[in-house]
Amino acid sequence: MKKILAITCMTASLAACTATERGAGIGAATGAVVGGAVSGDVRGAAVGAAVGGVGGALIGSVQDQPGRCYYRDRYGNRYIDEC
């Protein structure tokens, strides 16, 4: 029951955020879960949260810009350009 209440509160708190903030929050939460599961310790969860938060913020920032898309060049660099 406590887990359901915690998930509900977290979901409700994200409702008032911008797309960038929602992307960062969801990315950080997902990264923390995956990092903790893979490494089995708190350090892995922290690294996963950091990486997931940055990635989620980048993806979420594109949603705030209609007509803009998120791409990668052949060297793996990320950039935003018109769709």
C-alpha positions, 0 to 999 in steps of 0.5 A: 500500500505504501508503494502505491501511495508513493508512486501516486504522489510522484506521478501527481507531482510531475503533472505540474512540470514542463516537458523537460522537467518531466523527462528529467524526472522520469529518466532519473527514476528509471535510471536509478532503478536500472542502475541499482538492479544492474550493479546491486549497490547505491553507487550504481543507482546514483550513476543511473539516476544522473545519466537517466536525468540528463538523457530525459531532460534532453529528450523532454526539451525537444517536446517543448519545441514544436517542429524540432527533432532530436538527432545523432550524427555519425560520430554519436553527437546529439543535436536538435534540428527542424524535422 
